[in-house]
């Protein structure tokens, strides 16, 4: 039995007694202790790996497609290769302005 359950059981037991000064004081003291009992933290829902991976890939492909709209002569695989090289810090054919803001 947890401390909280025990204190609640004591509060229920006090209902049997007449409402005199000592019972009121004890009831108030037990309620104060109940407030100080640490609450169990609600478990945080786990992030589903497939969903986070999917959202990241969605953003990636949207970005690649926006660049493709600006450079229709390049294939998607070429754009992906250049994007990979750019992340590594190498020079690429597509200017930095397009990489920073690919929207037309």
Secondary structure, DSSP 8 states (H G I E B T S, - for coil): --HHHHHHHHHHHHTTS---HHHHHHHHHHHHHHHHS-----------HHHHHHHHHHHHHHHHHHHHHH-TTS-HHHHHHHHHHHHHT---SS-HHHHH----
